[in-house]
Amino acid sequence: MIKRNKHIGNLTQRREYLRLAETGRRWVTRGVMVQYAPPPETGTKVSPRFGITVSKKVGGAVVRNLVKRRLREVIRLTLRQHGQAGASYVLVARNGSNQLAYARLTGDLIWALEKLHQGADLKSRKTKPKPGKKDRAT
C-alpha cells in the first residue's frame, strides 16, 4: 500500500494548473520548468501544493511514468524544506529529464525554488517578427 505524504498537497483540478500557467512565475532548469504561485495573504498555515505535467514530447507512456515517479520523489525530498507554506507549484518535465540523475534533478529544483522565492521570473518572451521585404524601411 502506498503511503501518501500528509505534509504536501496535490493540485487536482485543471483550473489550478491553468491559473498557475497564466498568473504564476516560472523558472526553467535543464530537466524541469517550475511554475509558482505565492501563498495567499490570509496568514493561515497550509502545506505547499504541487502538480506534475509530463507531455508526450518527453517520451512514451513508460518514460512519462518513470519521469513522474522520479519527480514525485524529488518533490518529497525537497518541498518540505524548501517550499513555502500555502504556495502552489507545478513541475513541467522537459525532454531529457529521464536521463538526469536524482542529485541533478534535486539540485535543479532547489535552485529554481530559491530563485522563484526571491522574485525571479522567466515569462515567455514573445519575439518580434522579423521584418519582411514589405516591412523594411527604405
N, CA and C atoms as an extended XYZ file, in Angstrom:
414
Properties=species:S:1:pos:R:3:atomname:S:1:resname:S:1:resid:I:1 pbc="F F F"
N         0.835       -1.177        0.000 N   MET     1
C         0.000        0.000        0.000 CA  MET     1
C         0.883        1.245        0.000 C   MET     1
N         0.543        2.203       -0.845 N   ILE     2
C         1.322        3.434       -0.953 CA  ILE     2
C         0.914        4.367        0.178 C   ILE     2
N         1.926        4.893        0.861 N   LYS     3
C         1.681        5.826        1.944 CA  LYS     3
C         1.751        7.236        1.397 C   LYS     3
N         0.686        7.993        1.508 N   ARG     4
C         0.650        9.358        0.999 CA  ARG     4
C         1.314       10.301        1.988 C   ARG     4
N         1.980       11.307        1.472 N   ASN     5
C         2.639       12.303        2.299 CA  ASN     5
C         1.603       13.334        2.724 C   ASN     5
N         1.333       13.434        4.012 N   LYS     6
C         0.299       14.333        4.518 CA  LYS     6
C         0.773       15.777        4.609 C   LYS     6
N         2.055       16.020        4.425 N   HIS     7
C         2.572       17.371        4.579 CA  HIS     7
C         2.615       18.150        3.268 C   HIS     7
N         2.391       17.498        2.168 N   ILE     8
C         2.433       18.152        0.861 CA  ILE     8
C         1.148       17.810        0.129 C   ILE     8
N         0.430       18.832       -0.337 N   GLY     9
C        -0.829       18.619       -1.034 CA  GLY     9
C        -0.626       18.492       -2.536 C   GLY     9
N        -1.655       18.037       -3.223 N   ASN    10
C        -1.606       17.862       -4.675 CA  ASN    10
C        -2.561       18.841       -5.340 C   ASN    10
N        -2.182       19.339       -6.491 N   LEU    11
C        -3.113       20.073       -7.342 CA  LEU    11
C        -3.904       19.022       -8.104 C   LEU    11
N        -5.216       19.121       -8.059 N   THR    12
C        -6.021       18.051       -8.632 CA  THR    12
C        -6.910       18.501       -9.782 C   THR    12
N        -7.164       19.796       -9.907 N   GLN    13
C        -8.103       20.243      -10.921 CA  GLN    13
C        -7.387       21.036      -12.012 C   GLN    13
N        -7.897       20.907      -13.212 N   ARG    14
C        -7.290       21.554      -14.375 CA  ARG    14
C        -7.206       23.063      -14.201 C   ARG    14
N        -8.222       23.664      -13.599 N   ARG    15
C        -8.228       25.126      -13.437 CA  ARG    15
C        -7.082       25.605      -12.560 C   ARG    15
N        -6.632       24.781      -11.619 N   GLU    16
C        -5.483       25.146      -10.788 CA  GLU    16
C        -4.203       25.188      -11.623 C   GLU    16
N        -4.048       24.225      -12.503 N   TYR    17
C        -2.888       24.204      -13.402 CA  TYR    17
C        -2.919       25.422      -14.330 C   TYR    17
N        -4.098       25.722      -14.880 N   LEU    18
C        -4.224       26.853      -15.799 CA  LEU    18
C        -3.956       28.177      -15.087 C   LEU    18
N        -4.411       28.307      -13.843 N   ARG    19
C        -4.177       29.540      -13.087 CA  ARG    19
C        -2.685       29.769      -12.888 C   ARG    19
N        -1.959       28.725      -12.560 N   LEU    20
C        -0.515       28.868      -12.389 CA  LEU    20
C         0.174       29.186      -13.709 C   LEU    20
N        -0.290       28.579      -14.795 N   ALA    21
C         0.329       28.841      -16.096 CA  ALA    21
C         0.111       30.285      -16.529 C   ALA    21
N        -1.028       30.853      -16.193 N   GLU    22
C        -1.347       32.216      -16.633 CA  GLU    22
C        -0.792       33.282      -15.701 C   GLU    22
N        -0.908       33.071      -14.402 N   THR    23
C        -0.581       34.139      -13.457 CA  THR    23
C         0.675       33.883      -12.644 C   THR    23
N         1.151       32.652      -12.633 N   GLY    24
C         2.288       32.318      -11.790 CA  GLY    24
C         3.620       32.707      -12.400 C   GLY    24
N         4.644       32.689      -11.552 N   ARG    25
C         6.009       32.911      -12.025 CA  ARG    25
C         6.595       31.569      -12.431 C   ARG    25
N         7.630       31.606      -13.273 N   ARG    26
C         8.230       30.338      -13.707 CA  ARG    26
C         9.739       30.478      -13.806 C   ARG    26
N        10.385       29.328      -13.626 N   TRP    27
C        11.839       29.244      -13.759 CA  TRP    27
C        12.161       27.942      -14.464 C   TRP    27
N        13.097       27.986      -15.402 N   VAL    28
C        13.412       26.822      -16.222 CA  VAL    28
C        14.807       26.323      -15.883 C   VAL    28
N        14.916       25.017      -15.670 N   THR    29
C        16.203       24.365      -15.479 CA  THR    29
C        16.369       23.344      -16.600 C   THR    29
N        17.433       22.581      -16.538 N   ARG    30
C        17.693       21.625      -17.610 CA  ARG    30
C        16.627       20.521      -17.682 C   ARG    30
N        16.166       20.038      -16.545 N   GLY    31
C        15.241       18.916      -16.545 CA  GLY    31
C        13.786       19.262      -16.306 C   GLY    31
N        13.514       20.465      -15.756 N   VAL    32
C        12.148       20.767      -15.364 CA  VAL    32
C        11.910       22.275      -15.396 C   VAL    32
N        10.678       22.648      -15.720 N   MET    33
C        10.254       24.033      -15.572 CA  MET    33
C         9.338       24.081      -14.350 C   MET    33
N         9.595       25.017      -13.447 N   VAL    34
C         8.805       25.132      -12.227 CA  VAL    34
C         7.933       26.371      -12.340 C   VAL    34
N         6.613       26.189      -12.199 N   GLN    35
C         5.669       27.303      -12.136 CA  GLN    35
C         5.280       27.481      -10.679 C   GLN    35
N         5.164       28.743      -10.243 N   TYR    36
C         4.993       29.033       -8.821 CA  TYR    36
C         3.949       30.112       -8.627 C   TYR    36
N         3.058       29.895       -7.690 N   ALA    37
C         2.115       30.926       -7.251 CA  ALA    37
C         2.328       31.115       -5.760 C   ALA    37
N         2.597       32.350       -5.319 N   PRO    38
C         2.852       32.583       -3.899 CA  PRO    38
C         1.624       32.278       -3.060 C   PRO    38
N         1.830       32.063       -1.762 N   PRO    39
C         0.692       31.754       -0.897 CA  PRO    39
C        -0.237       32.953       -0.761 C   PRO    39
N        -1.510       32.708       -0.504 N   PRO    40
C        -2.430       33.828       -0.298 CA  PRO    40
C        -2.062       34.592        0.974 C   PRO    40
N        -2.514       35.814        1.055 N   GLU    41
C        -2.155       36.690        2.173 CA  GLU    41
C        -3.000       36.445        3.428 C   GLU    41
N        -3.692       35.333        3.510 N   THR    42
C        -4.577       35.088        4.650 CA  THR    42
C        -3.819       34.788        5.928 C   THR    42
N        -2.589       34.327        5.825 N   GLY    43
C        -1.778       34.051        7.004 CA  GLY    43
C        -2.022       32.692        7.624 C   GLY    43
N        -2.807       31.845        6.982 N   THR    44
C        -3.042       30.519        7.521 CA  THR    44
C        -1.881       29.603        7.180 C   THR    44
N        -1.621       28.649        8.039 N   LYS    45
C        -0.545       27.678        7.810 CA  LYS    45
C        -1.113       26.500        7.026 C   LYS    45
N        -0.872       26.515        5.734 N   VAL    46
C        -1.320       25.441        4.847 CA  VAL    46
C        -0.080       24.858        4.194 C   VAL    46
N        -0.077       23.572        4.012 N   SER    47
C         1.089       22.932        3.399 CA  SER    47
C         1.203       23.325        1.933 C   SER    47
N         2.427       23.302        1.371 N   PRO    48
C         2.578       23.606       -0.056 CA  PRO    48
C         1.900       22.537       -0.905 C   PRO    48
N         1.475       22.945       -2.105 N   ARG    49
C         0.797       22.026       -3.016 CA  ARG    49
C         1.582       21.955       -4.312 C   ARG    49
N         1.516       20.811       -4.975 N   PHE    50
C         2.273       20.634       -6.210 CA  PHE    50
C         1.474       19.840       -7.226 C   PHE    50
N         1.875       19.999       -8.478 N   GLY    51
C         1.339       19.218       -9.573 CA  GLY    51
C         2.474       18.892      -10.528 C   GLY    51
N         2.312       17.841      -11.293 N   ILE    52
C         3.338       17.405      -12.244 CA  ILE    52
C         2.698       17.270      -13.619 C   ILE    52
N         3.391       17.790      -14.629 N   THR    53
C         2.945       17.649      -16.013 CA  THR    53
C         4.082       17.050      -16.823 C   THR    53
N         3.782       15.968      -17.536 N   VAL    54
C         4.768       15.333      -18.413 CA  VAL    54
C         4.073       15.092      -19.747 C   VAL    54
N         4.498       15.812      -20.778 N   SER    55
C         3.845       15.702      -22.076 CA  SER    55
C         4.442       14.552      -22.887 C   SER    55
N         3.825       14.282      -24.021 N   LYS    56
C         4.304       13.213      -24.898 CA  LYS    56
C         5.630       13.553      -25.562 C   LYS    56
N         6.033       14.821      -25.498 N   LYS    57
C         7.333       15.210      -26.044 CA  LYS    57
C         8.472       14.543      -25.284 C   LYS    57
N         8.218       14.209      -24.013 N   VAL    58
C         9.250       13.595      -23.172 CA  VAL    58
C         9.494       12.156      -23.590 C   VAL    58
N         8.452       11.452      -24.013 N   GLY    59
C         8.614       10.065      -24.434 CA  GLY    59
C         7.291        9.323      -24.396 C   GLY    59
N         7.400        8.011      -24.542 N   GLY    60
C         6.216        7.166      -24.494 CA  GLY    60
C         5.681        7.025      -23.081 C   GLY    60
N         4.661        6.212      -22.919 N   ALA    61
C         3.991        6.072      -21.635 CA  ALA    61
C         4.935        5.582      -20.537 C   ALA    61
N         5.794        4.637      -20.869 N   VAL    62
C         6.712        4.089      -19.871 CA  VAL    62
C         7.682        5.165      -19.392 C   VAL    62
N         8.214        5.945      -20.319 N   VAL    63
C         9.157        7.009      -19.972 CA  VAL    63
C         8.446        8.095      -19.167 C   VAL    63
N         7.244        8.473      -19.574 N   ARG    64
C         6.491        9.505      -18.843 CA  ARG    64
C         6.202        9.066      -17.417 C   ARG    64
N         5.814        7.817      -17.232 N   ASN    65
C         5.554        7.326      -15.877 CA  ASN    65
C         6.824        7.298      -15.041 C   ASN    65
N         7.929        6.938      -15.641 N   LEU    66
C         9.214        6.957      -14.946 CA  LEU    66
C         9.551        8.377      -14.485 C   LEU    66
N         9.378        9.344      -15.381 N   VAL    67
C         9.672       10.736      -15.048 CA  VAL    67
C         8.759       11.219      -13.919 C   VAL    67
N         7.481       10.876      -13.981 N   LYS    68
C         6.552       11.290      -12.914 CA  LYS    68
C         6.951       10.705      -11.562 C   LYS    68
N         7.333        9.427      -11.552 N   ARG    69
C         7.765        8.807      -10.291 CA  ARG    69
C         9.006        9.495       -9.747 C   ARG    69
N         9.952        9.797      -10.621 N   ARG    70
C        11.190       10.464      -10.185 CA  ARG    70
C        10.898       11.863       -9.652 C   ARG    70
N        10.041       12.608      -10.345 N   LEU    71
C         9.713       13.955       -9.882 CA  LEU    71
C         8.952       13.933       -8.556 C   LEU    71
N         8.064       12.966       -8.384 N   ARG    72
C         7.366       12.848       -7.094 CA  ARG    72
C         8.350       12.614       -5.952 C   ARG    72
N         9.348       11.790       -6.197 N   GLU    73
C        10.350       11.513       -5.168 CA  GLU    73
C        11.199       12.752       -4.888 C   GLU    73
N        11.584       13.469       -5.927 N   VAL    74
C        12.354       14.697       -5.734 CA  VAL    74
C        11.526       15.714       -4.953 C   VAL    74
N        10.255       15.818       -5.260 N   ILE    75
C         9.375       16.733       -4.519 CA  ILE    75
C         9.284       16.305       -3.067 C   ILE    75
N         9.113       15.026       -2.832 N   ARG    76
C         9.000       14.525       -1.465 CA  ARG    76
C        10.247       14.868       -0.652 C   ARG    76
N        11.406       14.793       -1.296 N   LEU    77
C        12.659       15.047       -0.587 CA  LEU    77
C        12.934       16.533       -0.367 C   LEU    77
N        12.433       17.402       -1.228 N   THR    78
C        12.846       18.806       -1.167 CA  THR    78
C        11.760       19.799       -0.777 C   THR    78
N        10.513       19.547       -1.119 N   LEU    79
C         9.497       20.586       -0.975 CA  LEU    79
C         9.184       20.930        0.478 C   LEU    79
N         9.279       19.965        1.367 N   ARG    80
C         9.009       20.267        2.775 CA  ARG    80
C        10.006       21.266        3.340 C   ARG    80
N        11.263       21.147        2.943 N   GLN    81
C        12.295       22.036        3.469 CA  GLN    81
C        12.398       23.338        2.687 C   GLN    81
N        12.205       23.292        1.385 N   HIS    82
C        12.464       24.455        0.550 CA  HIS    82
C        11.207       25.106       -0.005 C   HIS    82
N        10.052       24.508        0.202 N   GLY    83
C         8.812       25.089       -0.295 CA  GLY    83
C         8.206       26.052        0.720 C   GLY    83
N         7.378       26.978        0.243 N   GLN    84
C         6.702       27.915        1.114 CA  GLN    84
C         5.334       27.360        1.485 C   GLN    84
N         4.948       27.554        2.740 N   ALA    85
C         3.637       27.092        3.195 CA  ALA    85
C         2.549       27.833        2.430 C   ALA    85
N         1.602       27.101        1.879 N   GLY    86
C         0.480       27.689        1.165 CA  GLY    86
C         0.745       27.979       -0.302 C   GLY    86
N         1.980       27.850       -0.754 N   ALA    87
C         2.311       28.126       -2.151 CA  ALA    87
C         1.910       26.940       -3.032 C   ALA    87
N         1.749       27.217       -4.317 N   SER    88
C         1.425       26.176       -5.286 CA  SER    88
C         2.543       26.085       -6.316 C   SER    88
N         2.892       24.862       -6.686 N   TYR    89
C         3.971       24.619       -7.635 CA  TYR    89
C         3.496       23.622       -8.681 C   TYR    89
N         3.886       23.850       -9.930 N   VAL    90
C         3.684       22.866      -10.992 CA  VAL    90
C         5.042       22.595      -11.609 C   VAL    90
N         5.418       21.332      -11.688 N   LEU    91
C         6.663       20.921      -12.326 CA  LEU    91
C         6.328       20.363      -13.697 C   LEU    91
N         6.881       20.981      -14.733 N   VAL    92
C         6.670       20.539      -16.100 CA  VAL    92
C         7.975       19.899      -16.561 C   VAL    92
N         7.921       18.601      -16.811 N   ALA    93
C         9.131       17.871      -17.215 CA  ALA    93
C         9.557       18.301      -18.606 C   ALA    93
N        10.853       18.400      -18.791 N   ARG    94
C        11.414       18.757      -20.084 CA  ARG    94
C        12.010       17.514      -20.735 C   ARG    94
N        12.177       17.580      -22.031 N   ASN    95
C        12.735       16.459      -22.774 CA  ASN    95
C        14.143       16.152      -22.253 C   ASN    95
N        14.416       14.922      -21.950 N   GLY    96
C        15.716       14.510      -21.426 CA  GLY    96
C        15.765       14.442      -19.915 C   GLY    96
N        14.678       14.780      -19.240 N   SER    97
C        14.698       14.750      -17.774 CA  SER    97
C        14.790       13.326      -17.233 C   SER    97
N        14.430       12.339      -18.041 N   ASN    98
C        14.545       10.953      -17.593 CA  ASN    98
C        15.993       10.488      -17.539 C   ASN    98
N        16.907       11.206      -18.180 N   GLN    99
C        18.312       10.804      -18.201 CA  GLN    99
C        19.143       11.518      -17.138 C   GLN    99
N        18.541       12.466      -16.435 N   LEU   100
C        19.279       13.192      -15.399 CA  LEU   100
C        19.290       12.396      -14.099 C   LEU   100
N        20.363       12.526      -13.345 N   ALA   101
C        20.475       11.848      -12.054 CA  ALA   101
C        19.573       12.529      -11.022 C   ALA   101
N        19.217       11.773       -9.974 N   TYR   102
C        18.398       12.336       -8.893 CA  TYR   102
C        19.067       13.570       -8.286 C   TYR   102
N        20.367       13.497       -8.091 N   ALA   103
C        21.079       14.622       -7.483 CA  ALA   103
C        20.944       15.870       -8.355 C   ALA   103
N        21.028       15.705       -9.659 N   ARG   104
C        20.888       16.850      -10.573 CA  ARG   104
C        19.466       17.400      -10.534 C   ARG   104
N        18.460       16.513      -10.567 N   LEU   105
C        17.071       16.962      -10.501 CA  LEU   105
C        16.785       17.680       -9.179 C   LEU   105
N        17.292       17.112       -8.091 N   THR   106
C        17.078       17.725       -6.775 CA  THR   106
C        17.746       19.091       -6.705 C   THR   106
N        18.977       19.175       -7.169 N   GLY   107
C        19.691       20.449       -7.173 CA  GLY   107
C        19.005       21.486       -8.047 C   GLY   107
N        18.525       21.074       -9.212 N   ASP   108
C        17.820       21.991      -10.099 CA  ASP   108
C        16.535       22.507       -9.461 C   ASP   108
N        15.795       21.620       -8.795 N   LEU   109
C        14.549       22.038       -8.157 CA  LEU   109
C        14.824       23.013       -7.010 C   LEU   109
N        15.816       22.718       -6.186 N   ILE   110
C        16.153       23.618       -5.075 CA  ILE   110
C        16.572       24.983       -5.614 C   ILE   110
N        17.384       24.991       -6.654 N   TRP   111
C        17.841       26.239       -7.248 CA  TRP   111
C        16.660       27.042       -7.805 C   TRP   111
N        15.749       26.368       -8.506 N   ALA   112
C        14.586       27.043       -9.077 CA  ALA   112
C        13.689       27.599       -7.973 C   ALA   112
N        13.485       26.827       -6.898 N   LEU   113
C        12.657       27.311       -5.788 CA  LEU   113
C        13.268       28.549       -5.144 C   LEU   113
N        14.567       28.536       -4.932 N   GLU   114
C        15.229       29.703       -4.345 CA  GLU   114
C        15.070       30.924       -5.243 C   GLU   114
N        15.252       30.752       -6.548 N   LYS   115
C        15.108       31.863       -7.483 CA  LYS   115
C        13.680       32.404       -7.473 C   LYS   115
N        12.696       31.512       -7.488 N   LEU   116
C        11.302       31.948       -7.512 CA  LEU   116
C        10.911       32.649       -6.219 C   LEU   116
N        11.400       32.160       -5.091 N   HIS   117
C        11.073       32.792       -3.817 CA  HIS   117
C        11.714       34.167       -3.690 C   HIS   117
N        12.807       34.396       -4.416 N   GLN   118
C        13.466       35.705       -4.415 CA  GLN   118
C        12.776       36.681       -5.365 C   GLN   118
N        11.827       36.203       -6.148 N   GLY   119
C        11.089       37.079       -7.055 CA  GLY   119
C        11.481       36.977       -8.507 C   GLY   119
N        12.375       36.078       -8.847 N   ALA   120
C        12.785       35.917      -10.245 CA  ALA   120
C        11.634       35.343      -11.060 C   ALA   120
N        11.633       35.654      -12.342 N   ASP   121
C        10.569       35.165      -13.215 CA  ASP   121
C        11.083       35.103      -14.639 C   ASP   121
N        10.761       34.028      -15.321 N   LEU   122
C        11.094       33.880      -16.742 CA  LEU   122
C         9.786       33.768      -17.511 C   LEU   122
N         9.127       34.867      -17.709 N   LYS   123
C         7.902       34.845      -18.513 CA  LYS   123
C         8.296       34.562      -19.947 C   LYS   123
N         7.385       33.981      -20.678 N   SER   124
C         7.700       33.686      -22.075 CA  SER   124
C         7.879       35.008      -22.809 C   SER   124
N         9.001       35.122      -23.456 N   ARG   125
C         9.312       36.345      -24.185 CA  ARG   125
C         8.847       36.186      -25.618 C   ARG   125
N         7.927       37.037      -26.005 N   LYS   126
C         7.444       36.988      -27.377 CA  LYS   126
C         8.375       37.827      -28.230 C   LYS   126
N         8.950       37.191      -29.208 N   THR   127
C         9.879       37.904      -30.071 CA  THR   127
C         9.101       38.617      -31.169 C   THR   127
N         9.657       39.721      -31.600 N   LYS   128
C         9.047       40.462      -32.696 CA  LYS   128
C         9.303       39.710      -33.995 C   LYS   128
N         8.335       39.710      -34.886 N   PRO   129
C         8.575       39.030      -36.168 CA  PRO   129
C         9.651       39.761      -36.954 C   PRO   129
N        10.436       38.990      -37.667 N   LYS   130
C        11.491       39.586      -38.483 CA  LYS   130
C        10.836       40.351      -39.630 C   LYS   130
N        11.393       41.511      -39.915 N   PRO   131
C        10.756       42.302      -40.993 CA  PRO   131
C        10.945       41.626      -42.339 C   PRO   131
N         9.892       41.639      -43.100 N   GLY   132
C         9.935       41.102      -44.454 CA  GLY   132
C        10.329       42.205      -45.418 C   GLY   132
N        10.270       41.911      -46.687 N   LYS   133
C        10.643       42.914      -47.689 CA  LYS   133
C         9.716       44.113      -47.642 C   LYS   133
N         8.446       43.882      -47.340 N   LYS   134
C         7.470       44.981      -47.314 CA  LYS   134
C         7.633       45.830      -46.062 C   LYS   134
N         8.114       45.230      -44.959 N   ASP   135
C         8.199       45.944      -43.691 CA  ASP   135
C         9.490       46.733      -43.531 C   ASP   135
N        10.461       46.502      -44.366 N   ARG   136
C        11.744       47.189      -44.223 CA  ARG   136
C        11.621       48.653      -44.617 C   ARG   136
N        12.298       49.477      -43.833 N   ALA   137
C        12.332       50.902      -44.168 CA  ALA   137
C        13.320       51.129      -45.298 C   ALA   137
N        12.955       51.912      -46.273 N   THR   138
C        13.862       52.174      -47.390 CA  THR   138
C        14.409       53.561      -47.356 C   THR   138
